[in-house]
Amino acid sequence: MAYQNPILTVDLIVELIDRPYRPILLIERLNPPLGWALPGGFVDYGESLETAAKREAQEEIGLEVSLIEQFHVYSDPDRDPRKHTVSVVFLAAAKGEPVAGDDAKALKSFEIWELPQTLCFDHSRIVRDYRSYRDYGVRPRLG
């Protein structure tokens, strides 16, 4: 039997700080699973989490981001239907006009209270946790 490890990923909650109400960016995925998602992706071998987050932001939304903090780690084995992934989620800030990358069908900024009803992966939970943190200073619970 081959030894298997979870795959490490990063996701970003990117606020556009040069817009009223600081909307966040979501991409509409071109590849399965289809739907809206936070920008992010796989960490390359030899790459730090921070470098991966900045690279993924550049590739998926065409903006340089300032990483504010590591928000939380999400590790439910069922969070990604393709394989077991662990995601380190960063809060980030950006200015400018985002541009969808090659693997995105679309890109849009959303006010935190007007998000699509269902997001890919566990991103609905991540955004719900973020909203509690942004509005009330409450961090996600472990476990």
C-alpha positions as CSV (number, residue, x, y, z in Angstrom):
1,M,0.0,0.0,0.0
2,A,1.4,3.4,-1.0
3,Y,1.7,6.0,1.8
4,Q,-0.6,8.9,1.3
5,N,-0.5,12.4,2.8
6,P,-3.0,15.2,2.6
7,I,-2.2,17.8,0.0
8,L,-1.4,21.3,1.3
9,T,-3.2,24.3,-0.1
10,V,-3.7,28.0,0.6
11,D,-6.9,30.1,0.2
12,L,-7.2,33.8,0.5
13,I,-10.0,36.1,1.6
14,V,-8.9,39.2,-0.3
15,E,-10.6,42.5,0.6
16,L,-10.5,45.3,-1.9
17,I,-9.5,48.1,0.4
18,D,-10.0,50.9,-2.2
19,R,-13.7,50.2,-2.4
20,P,-16.6,51.0,-0.1
21,Y,-17.5,48.2,2.4
22,R,-14.3,46.3,1.5
23,P,-15.8,43.6,-0.8
24,I,-14.1,40.3,-1.1
25,L,-13.1,38.6,-4.4
26,L,-14.4,35.3,-5.6
27,I,-13.6,33.4,-8.7
28,E,-16.0,31.3,-10.7
29,R,-14.2,28.0,-11.4
30,L,-13.6,26.9,-14.9
31,N,-12.8,23.3,-13.9
32,P,-14.6,20.9,-11.6
33,P,-15.8,21.3,-9.0
34,L,-17.7,24.2,-10.7
35,G,-19.0,27.2,-8.8
36,W,-17.7,30.2,-6.9
37,A,-14.6,29.9,-4.7
38,L,-12.0,31.9,-2.8
39,P,-8.8,32.4,-4.7
40,G,-6.2,29.8,-3.8
41,G,-4.5,26.6,-4.8
42,F,-1.8,24.1,-4.1
43,V,1.5,24.8,-2.4
44,D,4.5,23.9,-4.5
45,Y,7.3,21.8,-3.1
46,G,10.0,24.2,-1.6
47,E,7.5,27.1,-1.4
48,S,6.5,28.8,1.8
49,L,2.8,29.3,2.6
50,E,3.1,33.0,2.2
51,T,4.8,32.8,-1.2
52,A,2.2,30.3,-2.4
53,A,-0.6,32.7,-1.2
54,K,0.9,35.6,-3.0
55,R,1.5,33.6,-6.2
56,E,-2.0,32.2,-6.2
57,A,-3.4,35.7,-5.8
58,Q,-1.4,36.9,-8.7
59,E,-2.3,34.0,-10.9
60,E,-6.0,34.0,-10.1
61,I,-7.0,37.6,-9.6
62,G,-4.1,39.5,-11.2
63,L,-3.3,41.6,-8.1
64,E,-0.5,41.8,-5.7
65,V,-1.8,41.3,-2.2
66,S,-0.6,42.3,1.2
67,L,-1.0,39.3,3.6
68,I,-2.6,40.5,6.8
69,E,-2.6,37.3,8.8
70,Q,-3.1,33.6,8.8
71,F,-6.7,33.2,9.6
72,H,-7.3,29.5,10.2
73,V,-6.5,26.0,9.0
74,Y,-9.3,23.8,7.5
75,S,-8.5,20.1,7.4
76,D,-11.8,18.1,7.1
77,P,-10.8,15.2,4.8
78,D,-14.1,15.8,2.8
79,R,-13.5,19.5,2.2
80,D,-12.4,18.9,-1.4
81,P,-14.2,16.2,-3.4
82,R,-11.1,15.5,-5.5
83,K,-8.7,14.5,-2.6
84,H,-7.9,15.1,1.0
85,T,-6.5,18.7,1.3
86,V,-5.5,20.9,4.2
87,S,-5.9,24.6,3.6
88,V,-4.2,27.5,5.4
89,V,-6.4,30.5,4.9
90,F,-4.9,34.0,4.8
91,L,-6.6,37.4,5.1
92,A,-5.3,39.8,2.5
93,A,-5.8,43.3,1.2
94,A,-5.5,44.5,-2.3
95,K,-6.1,47.6,-4.4
96,G,-6.8,48.0,-8.1
97,E,-8.8,46.2,-10.8
98,P,-8.7,42.5,-10.5
99,V,-8.4,40.3,-13.6
100,A,-9.5,36.7,-13.8
101,G,-6.7,34.2,-14.5
102,D,-6.7,31.4,-17.1
103,D,-8.4,28.8,-14.8
104,A,-11.3,31.1,-13.9
105,K,-14.5,31.4,-15.8
106,A,-15.2,34.8,-14.1
107,L,-14.1,37.0,-11.2
108,K,-16.3,39.3,-9.1
109,S,-16.2,41.3,-6.0
110,F,-19.0,40.7,-3.5
111,E,-20.1,42.6,-0.4
112,I,-19.9,40.2,2.5
113,W,-23.7,40.1,2.9
114,E,-24.4,39.5,-0.8
115,L,-22.4,36.3,-1.5
116,P,-23.5,33.5,-3.8
117,Q,-25.6,31.1,-1.8
118,T,-23.3,28.1,-2.2
119,L,-19.5,28.2,-2.6
120,C,-17.2,25.3,-3.7
121,F,-15.4,23.1,-1.2
122,D,-15.9,24.4,2.3
123,H,-15.6,28.0,1.3
124,S,-19.1,28.8,2.6
125,R,-17.9,27.8,6.1
126,I,-14.7,29.7,5.7
127,V,-16.5,32.9,4.7
128,R,-19.1,32.4,7.5
129,D,-16.2,32.1,10.0
130,Y,-14.5,35.2,8.5
131,R,-17.7,37.2,8.7
132,S,-18.0,36.4,12.4
133,Y,-14.4,37.4,12.9
134,R,-14.8,40.7,10.8
135,D,-18.1,41.7,12.5
136,Y,-17.6,40.5,16.1
137,G,-13.9,39.6,16.5
138,V,-14.8,35.9,17.1
139,R,-12.3,33.4,15.7
140,P,-13.3,30.0,14.4
141,R,-13.4,27.2,17.0
142,L,-11.0,24.3,16.7
143,G,-12.4,20.9,16.0
